[in-house]
Structures are given as structure tokens and as C-alpha cells.
Amino acid sequence: MASGRMASPQSSSRQSSSLSSSPMSTRAQSLQVDSVQRWMEDLRHMTEVECMCVLQAKPIGVEEDSQQGELIVGSGVSAGDHVARNNLQTLLRRALVVSTELGKMFQRLGKGRWQRVHSTAVRANCHVRSLVHEYSAARNTPPEMQKYEKSLLEKCMELTNITERCLHTDDEFFLKSMREAIHEILTDVSDSFSNMIDMALANEIRVLIKQIESSDSLHTIGSAISNLLSLTQDGPQLCSIIAKEGAVVALFKICRQDRFRDLYAHALRTVASICCVEEGINQLEKVDGILCLADILTDDSSVEAARAEAAAVVAQITSPHHTSTQHLASFLESMHDIVTALIKLCETASCGEVFLLASAALANITFFDSMACEILLQLNAIHILLQACKDRQRVDTPYSKDQVVTILANLSVLEQCASEVLQEQGIERLLLLLGEKPSSSSPSEGAACERVQQKAAVTLARLSRDPDVAQTAIQLKAVPRLIELCRSPTERNNSDSVLVACLAALRRLAAGCPGSIEAADHQQLIKPRLVDSFLLCSNMEESFV
């Protein structure tokens, strides 16, 4: 990253996730639907404990007329193209039920509610046995997974037995020792269950990848890709499994065959989702995926959707949030072609999403190599980006403006940028961006507006090294707007980063044109140390009149 450059923009990927304390909680994110609908669906997987005990947790078997390999859980799954998806989603749902029960056990164990601890252990035991038997009946379970299943079932039974013993005593010393033993067993059960589910998911993912690699049917391959894409939305843990099973390799094989052109966009969107984890990026590098992306981006015969999704992959793999940057060395070899194709895509984008993906990729690229900024200046990027800002069909959200102003901020490090910004009336655009406000109460939109304001101020400060830029900014009344942002917390959405950037821009303008700032403002905002002015403004509850 070149010195003096800004903090990274938020990645524009269309999926995000975070790990929580529960091993399966990340997989629940795509299952968030209407509460009543969710309750009705979950009823299929909830079973009366007494009935399950009587039936000894025997599974509902595979229906005779079902296709070979279908996983039948509860009331079964639909046939045809939805089988694999239902298998995976049902597996995730059942895993979520078990994970929830185990989480309850940890809570109730800590409170010493022994009756509830035991009943929850019985329920968890039944659900685990049901899931294991049903999956084993529907699939040829791999030997390594069978070991986990056997161990898991034994531990679940041990957990049920030991919690039952705690119901028949009031001996505090005994219960204390049992609490520690139960906690240890419960931890083992949770870990074993999580590992078993990972193996089952990997097994199902291998089925999907095999469909992609061995089928000639566009419909079959497309359905398998859809199922993989759906799984990537369940969090980075699952993305790692998908990457390790070779999905990125299989998807790039599709993107290198002309007969599958109609699937390029779909495959690349899935690649972008998988590459939110390092394993995905490593797989991409091993198959020269960057070269394939460059080919698609620079191919005039590629449809816009495919080029947009290729841009999404570029945005993902160049995100400064990734700790590993080894893959960027090979990226430099194709950077000129990729940057050229991306700025062209910004210029010709037919809608806001296409522009967002292309500009996000460019924004990330400008962070890690100054050569990219020089290439963009040669390609008339400032004109293209500022013209796009006037087109609501392309730049229609704060997220798109965030990418544009990020690129401008990084370009403004170069001295030749100032004259081009002036020529394109870019100072007027920066002042408009300083007034960016959210149109809704969405926290993400509010954060995007703050980034736009901050980066607009940073860009203005950098460009104001040029006397002509500073003079133009003052004539356009940049100083009153910057002062307003400093003095009014509501104008800057209570953002400290916007405040610091505006104070820096004011001081830059004051250095070049001291007479542009009134004495009172100079005394409070310019003369003190930056930290003192910051503390003064950050403690204001409302702007001065």
C-alpha cells in the first residue's frame, strides 16, 4: 500500500458473516425467514422425547420410490433438481436444532437446573441419533465419518446417563464434581458433533462438485452451482469446507469452456463468495484463476453479467482485509489489462450493481500498487468516474459513491491529478459528497455515508496542495461547509473520522489562503493543536450560531 493512502473501503461482496460462540450458529443465517413459517418448518424436526425413547430413536427410512442417495429427514424431500439442496438445507436445520439443545445444556448446567439439564440431554441424544441414522440410511457414510458417529453416539448416551444420576441426590459436593464432568463431556459432544456435521457437509459438497465436473447438462451444472452458492451464504466456516473440496477448481474449469458461457456469471458469483476465505483464494491461484478472470474481463464477446461477476471476484481477492497477499504477485502480471477492462466496465455499466462491482475492484486495486493509479490517470478515469456520478442509473447509492471517492482519494496522491479534477469540475462534486446523508435508518448505509464524507474531505485536503484547487474550493464555499461539519455532530453523523478529515482539510485551505477563515474559527479550529480542536468539536452538542 502506498504511503499516505486511506483506510480500505468496505468490501462490496454480497455476502457477509461472522462466527459466534455456537459451532453451528453461522450456518443459521440463511435460514432467517418469517417467524411463523420458520416455526412450522422446524416442527417437522422436533420430536416428542417420550415417543423417541419408545421408538429407540429409530429413523424414518428411505422411501422405496425415492431416488438413490436422497436424504430423507422428517417428512422427506422433493425429488429432481431440488434434492441436493434439500439434503443440505435439511442437514443444516437438524444440525441447528442439535446445536441449540447443546447450547441450552451449557446454560442450564451453569445454573444447576438438573431436571432441565437431563431433559435437554435426552432431547439432544434423540436428535443426534435420528440425524445419524437417517443420514447413514441415505448415504454411504465414509469410514472416517463412521468413527465420529460411533464416538458421538456413545458420548451422547453417557451424557444422558450421567445427568440422570444428578436427579437423585442433593449432595452438593457430588453435584459439583458431576458438573465438571458433564461440562467436559458436553464440550466433547459439541466438538464431535461439529466435526461430524462438517464431514457430512463435505460429503454432500463432493456430490455437487462431481455433478459440475462430470455432467454435460447446463441445467444439472447450473443447479449444482446454485446449491453451492446457497451454501456459501452460511458463513466462512462452510466456505472453507467448499474450497477444500475443490469447488474453485471445478468452477474455473466451467469458465474455461466456451460451451458453458451461459454459466460463467453464475460460476464466478459463487467463486467470489468462496474467496471470502483464504482457502478459496489459494485454490484460485493454483489454477491460474486471475488469468482466467483477465480473459473474461477483456473479451468483448463476454456478456456484461459475466464481466461484472469477474469484477466481483477481483474485488474479493484484492480486498485489503485479507491477511495473505501472496496471490497479488501473480495479479500484477495482468493488472494493466484488468484495470483497463474495469474502468471500461464502469463507463459502460448498464445498472448500479455492475458499476458498484467494477468500481469496488478498482478501489481495492488502487490500495496496493501506485502503478494502478498511474494507469487509471492515463485511461481518463477521473472523467469517467465523475461523469458516472451524474448518472443515477450507475451511481445510485452511497456504496457506489464510496468506491468512487476512494479511487479519487488514492489518485489524489499523484500531483497530476489536481489539474484533471479541476478540468472535470471535480471540486463541485467533492463538495456534494461532503453533504452525503443516508436515506434510511440502515446502519450500513449510515456508515457508507460517513465514509463518503470522510474520503471526500481527505481528497479535498490532498488536492488543495495545488494553489488553483485551494482557490477554487474557497470560491465554491468549501470552508463554510467544512466548518459546519466540524461544529455540528449531526451533520457528520457523529463521526470522529469525518471530523478529523474536515479539520485537516480546513487547515490545508487556511495554510494556502489565511484570509478565507474568520478570526473566531481560526482561533478554535486552526490555531490549536489538531487534537485540541478535535476535542473541542467532538464535545459540542450542537453547532454554533
Stockholm file with secondary structure:
# STOCKHOLM 1.0

chainA/1-545         MASGRMASPQSSSRQSSSLSSSPMSTRAQSLQVDSVQRWMEDLRHMTEVECMCVLQAKPIGVEEDSQQGELIVGSGVSAGDHVARNNLQTLLRRALVVSTELGKMFQRLGKGRWQRVHSTAVRANCHVRSLVHEYSAARNTPPEMQKYEKSLLEKCMELTNITERCLHTDDEFFLKSMREAIHEILTDVSDSFSNMIDMALANEIRVLIKQIESSDSLHTIGSAISNLLSLTQDGPQLCSIIAKEGAVVALFKICRQDRFRDLYAHALRTVASICCVEEGINQLEKVDGILCLADILTDDSSVEAARAEAAAVVAQITSPHHTSTQHLASFLESMHDIVTALIKLCETASCGEVFLLASAALANITFFDSMACEILLQLNAIHILLQACKDRQRVDTPYSKDQVVTILANLSVLEQCASEVLQEQGIERLLLLLGEKPSSSSPSEGAACERVQQKAAVTLARLSRDPDVAQTAIQLKAVPRLIELCRSPTERNNSDSVLVACLAALRRLAAGCPGSIEAADHQQLIKPRLVDSFLLCSNMEESFV
#=GR chainA/1-545 SS CCTTCCCCCCCCCSCCCCCCSSTTGGGGGGGCCCHHHHHHHHHTTCCCHHHHHHHTTCCCCCCTTSCTTCCCCTTCCCCGGGHHHHHHHHHHHHHHHHHHHHHHHHHHHHHTCHHHHHHHHHHHHHHHHHHHHHHHHHSCCCHHHHHHHHHHHHHHHHHHHHHHHGGGCCCHHHHHHHHHHHHHHHHHHHHHHHHHHHHHHHHHHHHHHHHHHHCCCHHHHHHHHHHHHHHHTTCHHHHHHHHHTTHHHHHHHHHTCGGGGGGHHHHHHHHHHHTTSHHHHHHHHHTTHHHHHHHHHHCTTSCHHHHHHHHHHHHHHTCTTCSCCTTHHHHHHTHHHHHHHHHHHHHHCSSHHHHHHHHHHHHHHHHHCHHHHHHHHHTTHHHHHHHHHTCTTTSCSHHHHHHHHHHHHHHTTSTTHHHHHHHTTHHHHHHHHHTCCCSSSCHHHHHHHHHHHHHHHHHHHHHTTSHHHHHHHHHTTHHHHHHHHHHCTTTTTTCHHHHHHHHHHHHHHHHHCGGGSCHHHIIIIISSCHHHHHHHHHTCSSCCC
#=GC SS_cons         CCTTCCCCCCCCCSCCCCCCSSTTGGGGGGGCCCHHHHHHHHHTTCCCHHHHHHHTTCCCCCCTTSCTTCCCCTTCCCCGGGHHHHHHHHHHHHHHHHHHHHHHHHHHHHHTCHHHHHHHHHHHHHHHHHHHHHHHHHSCCCHHHHHHHHHHHHHHHHHHHHHHHGGGCCCHHHHHHHHHHHHHHHHHHHHHHHHHHHHHHHHHHHHHHHHHHHCCCHHHHHHHHHHHHHHHTTCHHHHHHHHHTTHHHHHHHHHTCGGGGGGHHHHHHHHHHHTTSHHHHHHHHHTTHHHHHHHHHHCTTSCHHHHHHHHHHHHHHTCTTCSCCTTHHHHHHTHHHHHHHHHHHHHHCSSHHHHHHHHHHHHHHHHHCHHHHHHHHHTTHHHHHHHHHTCTTTSCSHHHHHHHHHHHHHHTTSTTHHHHHHHTTHHHHHHHHHTCCCSSSCHHHHHHHHHHHHHHHHHHHHHTTSHHHHHHHHHTTHHHHHHHHHHCTTTTTTCHHHHHHHHHHHHHHHHHCGGGSCHHHIIIIISSCHHHHHHHHHTCSSCCC
//
